[in-house]
């Protein structure tokens, strides 16, 4: 269980309540990570989601329940929330009555936009999965340093760099820094 009373935990809890999509990474039996965007609900200190039965996700969870969940960053690469957790399959064939009202409310517009009802969505996504977060692996707030795009030889579309201090001249990241190249 993650500590939601810390600054990082509070931001994670806020995103768990407000975001519509998170990235779930499971691991195939051959060790290959598989990431996919999913709808979810934060309920009872767990992440609830529904999956297609005929995708690798349920099988991956059966063979290895350790997963990672991640939210997209902001446009500057900050506000990253990444957690590790233990997933389990609750039901192979969930019914509309099994879906919490908060999930129905959260995704009502999306479900309607696809031309579904909750019952018809569960025909395609019947597997109910719950994830218990065990570790908040990192939370990076919006960068305090000014961020600039700089042209770098060999990087035709630029590189994410950070500049600090009174000068606005961009500095390339040092080896091993927290910034990575963006091609």
Backbone as JSON Lines, residues from 0, in Angstrom:
{"i":0,"aa":"X","n":[0.85,-1.18,0.0],"ca":[0.0,0.0,0.0],"c":[0.89,1.24,0.0]}
{"i":1,"aa":"X","n":[0.52,2.22,-0.77],"ca":[1.3,3.45,-0.82],"c":[0.79,4.43,0.24]}
{"i":2,"aa":"X","n":[1.69,5.26,0.71],"ca":[1.36,6.25,1.73],"c":[0.8,7.5,1.05]}
{"i":3,"aa":"X","n":[-0.48,7.7,1.17],"ca":[-1.14,8.82,0.49],"c":[-1.05,10.12,1.29]}
{"i":4,"aa":"X","n":[-0.38,10.08,2.45],"ca":[-0.26,11.3,3.25],"c":[0.97,12.12,2.88]}
{"i":5,"aa":"X","n":[1.91,11.53,2.15],"ca":[3.09,12.29,1.73],"c":[2.71,13.17,0.54]}
{"i":6,"aa":"X","n":[3.57,14.12,0.2],"ca":[3.31,14.99,-0.94],"c":[3.2,14.16,-2.23]}
{"i":7,"aa":"X","n":[4.12,13.22,-2.41],"ca":[4.07,12.36,-3.6],"c":[2.82,11.49,-3.6]}
{"i":8,"aa":"X","n":[2.5,10.92,-2.44],"ca":[1.31,10.08,-2.33],"c":[0.03,10.84,-2.57]}
{"i":9,"aa":"X","n":[-0.02,12.08,-2.07],"ca":[-1.22,12.91,-2.28],"c":[-1.41,13.22,-3.76]}
{"i":10,"aa":"X","n":[-0.31,13.52,-4.46],"ca":[-0.42,13.79,-5.9],"c":[-0.84,12.52,-6.64]}
{"i":11,"aa":"X","n":[-0.3,11.38,-6.25],"ca":[-0.7,10.11,-6.87],"c":[-2.19,9.87,-6.66]}
{"i":12,"aa":"X","n":[-2.67,10.09,-5.43],"ca":[-4.09,9.89,-5.11],"c":[-4.97,10.82,-5.94]}
{"i":13,"aa":"X","n":[-4.53,12.06,-6.09],"ca":[-5.29,13.03,-6.9],"c":[-5.42,12.55,-8.34]}
{"i":14,"aa":"X","n":[-4.32,12.07,-8.91],"ca":[-4.37,11.6,-10.29],"c":[-5.18,10.31,-10.41]}
{"i":15,"aa":"X","n":[-5.1,9.45,-9.39],"ca":[-5.91,8.23,-9.4],"c":[-7.39,8.56,-9.37]}
{"i":16,"aa":"X","n":[-7.77,9.64,-8.71],"ca":[-9.18,10.04,-8.67],"c":[-9.61,10.74,-9.96]}
{"i":17,"aa":"X","n":[-8.74,11.53,-10.58],"ca":[-9.16,12.43,-11.65],"c":[-8.88,11.95,-13.07]}
{"i":18,"aa":"X","n":[-7.84,11.19,-13.28],"ca":[-7.47,10.79,-14.64],"c":[-8.46,9.78,-15.2]}
{"i":19,"aa":"X","n":[-8.59,9.78,-16.52],"ca":[-9.47,8.81,-17.19],"c":[-8.7,7.57,-17.66]}
{"i":20,"aa":"X","n":[-7.41,7.74,-17.95],"ca":[-6.62,6.64,-18.52],"c":[-5.3,6.53,-17.78]}
{"i":21,"aa":"X","n":[-4.88,5.32,-17.53],"ca":[-3.53,5.06,-17.06],"c":[-2.92,3.99,-17.94]}
{"i":22,"aa":"X","n":[-1.6,3.88,-17.88],"ca":[-0.88,2.86,-18.64],"c":[-0.58,1.7,-17.7]}
{"i":23,"aa":"X","n":[-1.05,0.52,-18.06],"ca":[-0.81,-0.69,-17.29],"c":[0.23,-1.52,-18.02]}
{"i":24,"aa":"X","n":[1.28,-1.89,-17.3],"ca":[2.31,-2.75,-17.88],"c":[2.29,-4.08,-17.16]}
{"i":25,"aa":"X","n":[2.06,-5.13,-17.93],"ca":[2.14,-6.5,-17.43],"c":[3.36,-7.14,-18.09]}
{"i":26,"aa":"X","n":[3.72,-8.34,-17.64],"ca":[4.89,-9.01,-18.19],"c":[4.48,-10.38,-18.73]}
{"i":27,"aa":"X","n":[4.8,-10.62,-20.0],"ca":[4.49,-11.9,-20.64],"c":[5.38,-13.0,-20.05]}
{"i":28,"aa":"X","n":[4.97,-14.25,-20.18],"ca":[5.78,-15.35,-19.65],"c":[7.23,-15.36,-20.17]}
{"i":29,"aa":"X","n":[7.46,-14.84,-21.37],"ca":[8.83,-14.8,-21.9],"c":[9.62,-13.59,-21.4]}
{"i":30,"aa":"X","n":[9.01,-12.77,-20.5],"ca":[9.69,-11.63,-19.93],"c":[9.46,-10.32,-20.65]}
{"i":31,"aa":"X","n":[8.73,-10.35,-21.74],"ca":[8.47,-9.13,-22.52],"c":[7.42,-8.26,-21.83]}
{"i":32,"aa":"X","n":[7.78,-7.0,-21.47],"ca":[6.77,-6.1,-20.9],"c":[5.74,-5.71,-21.96]}
{"i":33,"aa":"X","n":[4.5,-5.56,-21.55],"ca":[3.43,-5.15,-22.46],"c":[2.63,-4.04,-21.8]}
{"i":34,"aa":"X","n":[2.72,-2.85,-22.37],"ca":[2.03,-1.68,-21.82],"c":[0.78,-1.39,-22.65]}
{"i":35,"aa":"X","n":[-0.29,-1.01,-21.96],"ca":[-1.51,-0.65,-22.67],"c":[-2.3,0.37,-21.85]}
{"i":36,"aa":"X","n":[-2.96,1.29,-22.56],"ca":[-3.8,2.26,-21.86],"c":[-5.11,1.6,-21.44]}
{"i":37,"aa":"X","n":[-5.57,1.93,-20.23],"ca":[-6.81,1.34,-19.73],"c":[-7.64,2.38,-18.98]}
{"i":38,"aa":"X","n":[-8.95,2.18,-19.01],"ca":[-9.86,2.92,-18.13],"c":[-9.77,2.26,-16.76]}
{"i":39,"aa":"X","n":[-9.99,3.03,-15.72],"ca":[-9.83,2.49,-14.38],"c":[-10.65,3.3,-13.38]}
{"i":40,"aa":"X","n":[-10.77,2.75,-12.2],"ca":[-11.38,3.46,-11.08],"c":[-10.55,3.19,-9.84]}
{"i":41,"aa":"X","n":[-10.25,4.22,-9.08],"ca":[-9.59,4.1,-7.78],"c":[-10.68,3.86,-6.76]}
{"i":42,"aa":"X","n":[-10.72,2.67,-6.19],"ca":[-11.78,2.31,-5.25],"c":[-11.2,1.38,-4.18]}
{"i":43,"aa":"X","n":[-11.53,1.64,-2.93],"ca":[-11.08,0.8,-1.82],"c":[-9.56,0.6,-1.82]}
{"i":44,"aa":"X","n":[-8.8,1.67,-2.11],"ca":[-7.33,1.66,-2.13],"c":[-6.78,0.69,-3.19]}
{"i":45,"aa":"X","n":[-7.57,0.45,-4.22],"ca":[-7.13,-0.4,-5.33],"c":[-7.54,0.23,-6.65]}
{"i":46,"aa":"X","n":[-6.88,-0.22,-7.7],"ca":[-7.23,0.2,-9.06],"c":[-8.09,-0.9,-9.66]}
{"i":47,"aa":"X","n":[-9.28,-0.53,-10.1],"ca":[-10.21,-1.47,-10.73],"c":[-10.22,-1.2,-12.22]}
{"i":48,"aa":"X","n":[-10.15,-2.25,-13.02],"ca":[-10.27,-2.1,-14.47],"c":[-10.9,-3.35,-15.06]}
{"i":49,"aa":"X","n":[-11.32,-3.22,-16.3],"ca":[-11.91,-4.35,-17.02],"c":[-11.09,-4.59,-18.28]}
{"i":50,"aa":"X","n":[-10.92,-5.86,-18.62],"ca":[-10.06,-6.23,-19.73],"c":[-10.77,-7.16,-20.69]}
{"i":51,"aa":"X","n":[-10.34,-7.12,-21.92],"ca":[-10.78,-8.14,-22.88],"c":[-10.23,-9.49,-22.41]}
{"i":52,"aa":"X","n":[-10.98,-10.52,-22.65],"ca":[-10.54,-11.86,-22.23],"c":[-9.49,-12.43,-23.17]}
{"i":53,"aa":"X","n":[-9.58,-12.05,-24.44],"ca":[-8.72,-12.66,-25.47],"c":[-7.46,-11.84,-25.76]}
{"i":54,"aa":"X","n":[-7.0,-11.05,-24.79],"ca":[-5.75,-10.3,-24.94],"c":[-4.72,-10.9,-23.98]}
{"i":55,"aa":"X","n":[-3.45,-10.58,-24.16],"ca":[-2.43,-11.14,-23.27],"c":[-2.56,-10.7,-21.81]}
{"i":56,"aa":"X","n":[-3.18,-9.57,-21.55],"ca":[-3.21,-9.01,-20.19],"c":[-3.66,-10.0,-19.11]}
{"i":57,"aa":"X","n":[-4.85,-10.63,-19.22],"ca":[-5.25,-11.56,-18.15],"c":[-4.28,-12.73,-17.96]}
{"i":58,"aa":"X","n":[-3.79,-13.29,-19.04],"ca":[-2.82,-14.4,-18.93],"c":[-1.52,-13.96,-18.3]}
{"i":59,"aa":"X","n":[-1.07,-12.77,-18.66],"ca":[0.16,-12.24,-18.05],"c":[-0.02,-12.1,-16.55]}
{"i":60,"aa":"X","n":[-1.16,-11.6,-16.13],"ca":[-1.42,-11.41,-14.7],"c":[-1.5,-12.75,-13.98]}
{"i":61,"aa":"X","n":[-2.1,-13.74,-14.63],"ca":[-2.17,-15.07,-14.0],"c":[-0.77,-15.63,-13.76]}
{"i":62,"aa":"X","n":[0.14,-15.45,-14.73],"ca":[1.48,-16.01,-14.58],"c":[2.42,-15.13,-13.78]}
{"i":63,"aa":"X","n":[2.16,-13.83,-13.75],"ca":[3.01,-12.92,-12.97],"c":[2.15,-11.72,-12.55]}
{"i":64,"aa":"X","n":[1.7,-11.69,-11.31],"ca":[0.8,-10.63,-10.87],"c":[1.47,-9.27,-10.66]}
{"i":65,"aa":"X","n":[2.79,-9.2,-10.76],"ca":[3.48,-7.92,-10.57],"c":[3.29,-7.04,-11.81]}
{"i":66,"aa":"X","n":[2.82,-5.82,-11.58],"ca":[2.53,-4.9,-12.67],"c":[3.06,-3.52,-12.33]}
{"i":67,"aa":"X","n":[3.07,-2.66,-13.33],"ca":[3.37,-1.24,-13.14],"c":[2.22,-0.44,-13.75]}
{"i":68,"aa":"X","n":[1.89,0.67,-13.1],"ca":[0.89,1.59,-13.64],"c":[1.53,2.97,-13.68]}
{"i":69,"aa":"X","n":[1.27,3.68,-14.76],"ca":[1.9,4.97,-14.99],"c":[0.9,5.92,-15.61]}
{"i":70,"aa":"X","n":[0.99,7.19,-15.21],"ca":[0.19,8.24,-15.84],"c":[1.08,9.03,-16.78]}
{"i":71,"aa":"X","n":[0.49,9.57,-17.83],"ca":[1.24,10.43,-18.74],"c":[1.82,11.61,-17.97]}
{"i":72,"aa":"X","n":[2.93,12.11,-18.47],"ca":[3.54,13.3,-17.88],"c":[2.88,14.55,-18.43]}
{"i":73,"aa":"X","n":[3.23,15.69,-17.86],"ca":[2.79,16.94,-18.47],"c":[3.67,17.2,-19.69]}
{"i":74,"aa":"X","n":[3.4,18.25,-20.43],"ca":[4.12,18.46,-21.69],"c":[5.6,18.76,-21.5]}
{"i":75,"aa":"X","n":[6.02,19.13,-20.29],"ca":[7.43,19.39,-20.02],"c":[8.14,18.18,-19.42]}
{"i":76,"aa":"X","n":[7.44,17.05,-19.33],"ca":[8.04,15.84,-18.78],"c":[7.95,15.74,-17.28]}
{"i":77,"aa":"X","n":[7.21,16.64,-16.65],"ca":[7.05,16.6,-15.2],"c":[5.75,15.92,-14.81]}
{"i":78,"aa":"X","n":[5.48,15.91,-13.53],"ca":[4.27,15.35,-12.96],"c":[4.09,13.87,-13.34]}
{"i":79,"aa":"X","n":[5.17,13.13,-13.27],"ca":[5.14,11.71,-13.6],"c":[4.76,10.92,-12.36]}
{"i":80,"aa":"X","n":[3.77,10.09,-12.47],"ca":[3.38,9.19,-11.39],"c":[3.52,7.77,-11.92]}
{"i":81,"aa":"X","n":[4.33,6.98,-11.23],"ca":[4.55,5.59,-11.61],"c":[4.5,4.75,-10.35]}
{"i":82,"aa":"X","n":[3.73,3.69,-10.41],"ca":[3.57,2.81,-9.25],"c":[3.77,1.36,-9.65]}
{"i":83,"aa":"X","n":[4.17,0.57,-8.69],"ca":[4.22,-0.87,-8.86],"c":[3.11,-1.47,-8.02]}
{"i":84,"aa":"X","n":[2.66,-2.65,-8.4],"ca":[1.59,-3.25,-7.63],"c":[1.4,-4.72,-7.93]}
{"i":85,"aa":"X","n":[0.43,-5.29,-7.24],"ca":[0.06,-6.7,-7.41],"c":[-1.35,-6.74,-7.98]}
{"i":86,"aa":"X","n":[-1.5,-7.4,-9.12],"ca":[-2.8,-7.5,-9.78],"c":[-3.41,-8.88,-9.53]}
{"i":87,"aa":"X","n":[-4.73,-8.89,-9.54],"ca":[-5.43,-10.18,-9.43],"c":[-6.72,-10.1,-10.23]}
{"i":88,"aa":"X","n":[-7.1,-11.23,-10.74],"ca":[-8.35,-11.31,-11.49],"c":[-9.46,-11.63,-10.49]}
{"i":89,"aa":"X","n":[-10.47,-10.77,-10.48],"ca":[-11.59,-10.93,-9.55],"c":[-12.67,-11.79,-10.18]}
{"i":90,"aa":"X","n":[-13.02,-11.48,-11.41],"ca":[-14.06,-12.23,-12.14],"c":[-13.64,-12.39,-13.58]}
{"i":91,"aa":"X","n":[-13.91,-13.53,-14.13],"ca":[-13.66,-13.76,-15.56],"c":[-14.78,-13.19,-16.42]}
{"i":92,"aa":"X","n":[-15.97,-13.08,-15.83],"ca":[-17.13,-12.62,-16.59],"c":[-17.97,-11.7,-15.7]}
{"i":93,"aa":"X","n":[-17.56,-10.44,-15.63],"ca":[-18.29,-9.48,-14.81],"c":[-19.63,-9.14,-15.45]}
{"i":94,"aa":"X","n":[-20.6,-8.84,-14.61],"ca":[-21.93,-8.41,-15.06],"c":[-22.09,-6.93,-14.71]}
{"i":95,"aa":"X","n":[-23.05,-6.28,-15.32],"ca":[-23.28,-4.86,-15.09],"c":[-23.5,-4.56,-13.61]}
{"i":96,"aa":"X","n":[-24.13,-5.48,-12.89],"ca":[-24.36,-5.28,-11.45],"c":[-23.06,-5.3,-10.64]}
{"i":97,"aa":"X","n":[-21.98,-5.87,-11.21],"ca":[-20.7,-5.94,-10.52],"c":[-19.91,-4.63,-10.63]}
{"i":98,"aa":"X","n":[-20.31,-3.75,-11.52],"ca":[-19.57,-2.51,-11.78],"c":[-19.99,-1.45,-10.76]}
{"i":99,"aa":"X","n":[-19.02,-0.89,-10.03],"ca":[-19.37,0.15,-9.05],"c":[-20.03,1.35,-9.71]}
{"i":100,"aa":"X","n":[-21.01,1.96,-9.07],"ca":[-21.67,3.13,-9.63],"c":[-20.69,4.26,-10.0]}
{"i":101,"aa":"X","n":[-19.61,4.4,-9.24],"ca":[-18.63,5.45,-9.54],"c":[-17.94,5.2,-10.89]}
{"i":102,"aa":"X","n":[-17.71,3.94,-11.25],"ca":[-17.12,3.61,-12.55],"c":[-18.12,3.96,-13.66]}
{"i":103,"aa":"X","n":[-19.38,3.58,-13.45],"ca":[-20.43,3.88,-14.43],"c":[-20.51,5.38,-14.65]}
{"i":104,"aa":"X","n":[-20.5,6.15,-13.57],"ca":[-20.58,7.61,-13.67],"c":[-19.35,8.2,-14.37]}
{"i":105,"aa":"X","n":[-18.18,7.71,-14.0],"ca":[-16.93,8.24,-14.56],"c":[-16.85,8.06,-16.07]}
{"i":106,"aa":"X","n":[-17.31,6.92,-16.57],"ca":[-17.17,6.6,-18.0],"c":[-18.46,6.62,-18.78]}
{"i":107,"aa":"X","n":[-19.54,7.16,-18.22],"ca":[-20.84,7.16,-18.9],"c":[-20.75,7.79,-20.28]}
{"i":108,"aa":"X","n":[-20.1,8.94,-20.39],"ca":[-20.01,9.63,-21.69],"c":[-19.16,8.82,-22.68]}
{"i":109,"aa":"X","n":[-18.07,8.23,-22.21],"ca":[-17.22,7.43,-23.1],"c":[-17.95,6.17,-23.56]}
{"i":110,"aa":"X","n":[-18.62,5.51,-22.64],"ca":[-19.38,4.3,-22.98],"c":[-20.44,4.65,-24.02]}
{"i":111,"aa":"X","n":[-21.17,5.74,-23.82],"ca":[-22.21,6.17,-24.77],"c":[-21.6,6.55,-26.12]}
{"i":112,"aa":"X","n":[-20.43,7.2,-26.11],"ca":[-19.78,7.61,-27.36],"c":[-19.41,6.4,-28.22]}
{"i":113,"aa":"X","n":[-19.13,5.27,-27.57],"ca":[-18.83,4.04,-28.31],"c":[-20.11,3.29,-28.71]}
{"i":114,"aa":"X","n":[-21.26,3.81,-28.3],"ca":[-22.51,3.15,-28.62],"c":[-22.8,1.95,-27.73]}
{"i":115,"aa":"X","n":[-22.17,1.9,-26.58],"ca":[-22.35,0.8,-25.66],"c":[-23.31,1.19,-24.53]}
{"i":116,"aa":"X","n":[-23.75,0.18,-23.83],"ca":[-24.28,0.32,-22.47],"c":[-23.21,-0.34,-21.6]}
{"i":117,"aa":"X","n":[-23.33,-0.23,-20.3],"ca":[-22.34,-0.89,-19.45],"c":[-22.39,-2.41,-19.68]}
{"i":118,"aa":"X","n":[-23.57,-2.95,-19.84],"ca":[-23.71,-4.39,-20.08],"c":[-23.04,-4.8,-21.39]}
{"i":119,"aa":"X","n":[-23.23,-4.0,-22.45],"ca":[-22.6,-4.38,-23.73],"c":[-21.09,-4.16,-23.7]}
{"i":120,"aa":"X","n":[-20.6,-3.18,-22.93],"ca":[-19.16,-3.01,-22.79],"c":[-18.55,-4.25,-22.15]}
{"i":121,"aa":"X","n":[-19.25,-4.81,-21.17],"ca":[-18.74,-5.98,-20.47],"c":[-18.74,-7.24,-21.34]}
{"i":122,"aa":"X","n":[-19.46,-7.23,-22.44],"ca":[-19.37,-8.35,-23.39],"c":[-17.97,-8.35,-24.0]}
{"i":123,"aa":"X","n":[-17.46,-7.14,-24.31],"ca":[-16.12,-7.02,-24.9],"c":[-15.02,-7.01,-23.84]}
{"i":124,"aa":"X","n":[-15.31,-6.49,-22.65],"ca":[-14.33,-6.33,-21.57],"c":[-14.84,-7.01,-20.29]}
{"i":125,"aa":"X","n":[-14.95,-8.34,-20.28],"ca":[-15.59,-9.02,-19.16],"c":[-14.7,-9.29,-17.94]}
{"i":126,"aa":"X","n":[-13.38,-9.23,-18.1],"ca":[-12.48,-9.65,-17.03],"c":[-12.24,-8.49,-16.05]}
{"i":127,"aa":"X","n":[-12.69,-8.67,-14.82],"ca":[-12.5,-7.66,-13.78],"c":[-11.15,-7.89,-13.1]}
{"i":128,"aa":"X","n":[-10.34,-6.84,-13.08],"ca":[-9.0,-6.91,-12.51],"c":[-8.88,-5.83,-11.44]}
{"i":129,"aa":"X","n":[-8.22,-6.19,-10.34],"ca":[-7.91,-5.21,-9.3],"c":[-6.4,-5.21,-9.07]}
{"i":130,"aa":"X","n":[-5.88,-4.01,-8.84],"ca":[-4.45,-3.84,-8.6],"c":[-4.28,-3.14,-7.26]}
{"i":131,"aa":"X","n":[-3.48,-3.73,-6.39],"ca":[-3.15,-3.12,-5.11],"c":[-1.77,-2.49,-5.25]}
{"i":132,"aa":"X","n":[-1.69,-1.16,-5.29],"ca":[-0.37,-0.52,-5.39],"c":[0.48,-0.85,-4.16]}
{"i":133,"aa":"X","n":[1.72,-1.2,-4.4],"ca":[2.62,-1.55,-3.31],"c":[3.76,-0.55,-3.16]}
{"i":134,"aa":"X","n":[4.04,0.19,-4.22],"ca":[5.16,1.12,-4.16],"c":[4.97,2.25,-5.14]}
{"i":135,"aa":"X","n":[5.12,3.45,-4.65],"ca":[5.13,4.63,-5.51],"c":[6.58,4.78,-5.93]}
{"i":136,"aa":"X","n":[6.87,4.44,-7.18],"ca":[8.25,4.37,-7.61],"c":[8.87,5.73,-7.87]}
{"i":137,"aa":"X","n":[8.06,6.7,-8.27],"ca":[8.58,8.05,-8.37],"c":[7.48,9.01,-8.68]}
{"i":138,"aa":"X","n":[7.68,10.21,-8.29],"ca":[6.79,11.3,-8.62],"c":[7.67,12.49,-8.88]}
{"i":139,"aa":"X","n":[7.63,13.01,-10.08],"ca":[8.44,14.16,-10.43],"c":[7.49,15.31,-10.68]}
{"i":140,"aa":"X","n":[7.61,16.36,-9.88],"ca":[6.79,17.54,-10.08],"c":[7.22,18.27,-11.32]}
{"i":141,"aa":"X","n":[6.49,19.29,-11.68],"ca":[6.87,20.1,-12.83],"c":[8.29,20.61,-12.61]}
{"i":142,"aa":"X","n":[9.13,20.53,-13.63],"ca":[10.52,20.95,-13.46],"c":[10.62,22.4,-13.01]}
{"i":143,"aa":"X","n":[11.5,22.64,-12.04],"ca":[11.72,24.01,-11.57],"c":[12.64,24.75,-12.52]}
{"i":144,"aa":"X","n":[13.5,24.03,-13.2],"ca":[14.42,24.66,-14.14],"c":[13.65,25.04,-15.4]}
{"i":145,"aa":"X","n":[14.11,26.08,-16.05],"ca":[13.51,26.44,-17.33],"c":[13.84,25.36,-18.34]}
{"i":146,"aa":"X","n":[12.89,25.02,-19.17],"ca":[13.09,23.98,-20.16],"c":[13.08,24.61,-21.54]}
{"i":147,"aa":"X","n":[14.03,24.21,-22.36],"ca":[14.14,24.78,-23.7],"c":[14.43,23.67,-24.69]}
{"i":148,"aa":"X","n":[14.14,23.91,-25.93],"ca":[14.5,23.0,-27.01],"c":[15.75,23.57,-27.66]}
{"i":149,"aa":"X","n":[16.75,22.76,-27.84],"ca":[17.99,23.21,-28.48],"c":[18.29,22.3,-29.66]}
{"i":150,"aa":"X","n":[18.76,22.88,-30.72],"ca":[19.2,22.08,-31.86],"c":[20.56,21.5,-31.53]}
{"i":151,"aa":"X","n":[20.69,20.23,-31.74],"ca":[21.92,19.53,-31.44],"c":[22.32,18.75,-32.68]}
{"i":152,"aa":"X","n":[23.58,18.84,-33.12],"ca":[24.0,18.06,-34.29],"c":[23.66,16.59,-34.09]}
{"i":153,"aa":"X","n":[23.11,16.0,-35.11],"ca":[22.73,14.6,-35.03],"c":[21.35,14.38,-34.46]}
{"i":154,"aa":"X","n":[20.71,15.42,-33.96],"ca":[19.37,15.32,-33.42],"c":[18.51,16.33,-34.16]}
{"i":155,"aa":"X","n":[18.06,15.98,-35.36],"ca":[17.38,16.97,-36.19],"c":[16.14,17.57,-35.57]}
{"i":156,"aa":"X","n":[15.48,16.85,-34.67],"ca":[14.28,17.43,-34.06],"c":[14.55,17.97,-32.67]}
{"i":157,"aa":"X","n":[15.8,18.03,-32.28],"ca":[16.13,18.66,-31.02],"c":[16.31,17.69,-29.88]}
{"i":158,"aa":"X","n":[16.59,18.24,-28.75],"ca":[16.84,17.47,-27.55],"c":[16.27,18.26,-26.38]}
{"i":159,"aa":"X","n":[15.67,17.57,-25.45],"ca":[15.15,18.25,-24.27],"c":[16.33,18.6,-23.39]}
{"i":160,"aa":"X","n":[16.44,19.85,-23.05],"ca":[17.56,20.31,-22.23],"c":[17.02,21.12,-21.08]}
{"i":161,"aa":"X","n":[17.85,21.32,-20.08],"ca":[17.41,22.18,-19.0],"c":[18.43,23.29,-18.8]}
{"i":162,"aa":"X","n":[17.93,24.42,-18.42],"ca":[18.82,25.52,-18.09],"c":[18.47,25.97,-16.69]}
{"i":163,"aa":"X","n":[19.47,26.32,-15.95],"ca":[19.28,26.73,-14.56],"c":[19.98,28.06,-14.33]}
{"i":164,"aa":"X","n":[19.59,28.74,-13.29],"ca":[20.24,29.98,-12.93],"c":[19.74,31.15,-13.74]}
{"i":165,"aa":"X","n":[20.43,32.29,-13.62],"ca":[19.95,33.52,-14.27],"c":[20.05,33.49,-15.78]}
{"i":166,"aa":"X","n":[20.97,32.72,-16.33],"ca":[21.14,32.68,-17.78],"c":[20.04,31.84,-18.4]}
{"i":167,"aa":"X","n":[19.54,32.27,-19.52],"ca":[18.52,31.48,-20.19],"c":[19.12,30.6,-21.27]}
{"i":168,"aa":"X","n":[20.46,30.57,-21.35],"ca":[21.12,29.74,-22.34],"c":[20.96,28.27,-21.98]}
{"i":169,"aa":"X","n":[20.42,27.46,-22.87],"ca":[20.2,26.05,-22.56],"c":[21.51,25.32,-22.32]}
{"i":170,"aa":"X","n":[21.48,24.37,-21.39],"ca":[22.61,23.48,-21.15],"c":[22.19,22.08,-21.49]}
{"i":171,"aa":"X","n":[23.07,21.35,-22.16],"ca":[22.77,19.96,-22.46],"c":[22.85,19.15,-21.17]}
{"i":172,"aa":"X","n":[22.03,18.12,-21.06],"ca":[22.06,17.32,-19.84],"c":[23.38,16.56,-19.72]}
{"i":173,"aa":"X","n":[23.84,16.39,-18.5],"ca":[25.05,15.61,-18.24],"c":[24.69,14.13,-18.33]}
{"i":174,"aa":"X","n":[25.7,13.31,-18.58],"ca":[25.49,11.87,-18.6],"c":[24.91,11.44,-17.27]}
{"i":175,"aa":"X","n":[23.89,10.62,-17.32],"ca":[23.27,10.12,-16.11],"c":[22.27,11.08,-15.49]}
{"i":176,"aa":"X","n":[21.99,12.22,-16.15],"ca":[21.03,13.15,-15.58],"c":[19.62,12.61,-15.77]}
{"i":177,"aa":"X","n":[18.66,13.29,-15.16],"ca":[17.29,12.82,-15.21],"c":[16.59,13.15,-16.52]}
{"i":178,"aa":"X","n":[17.19,13.93,-17.37],"ca":[16.58,14.27,-18.66],"c":[17.05,13.29,-19.71]}
{"i":179,"aa":"X","n":[16.18,12.93,-20.59],"ca":[16.59,12.02,-21.66],"c":[16.29,12.67,-23.0]}
{"i":180,"aa":"X","n":[16.9,12.12,-24.01],"ca":[16.74,12.66,-25.36],"c":[15.32,12.46,-25.83]}
{"i":181,"aa":"X","n":[14.83,13.42,-26.56],"ca":[13.55,13.3,-27.23],"c":[13.85,13.48,-28.71]}
{"i":182,"aa":"X","n":[13.82,12.42,-29.49],"ca":[14.16,12.55,-30.91],"c":[13.15,13.36,-31.68]}
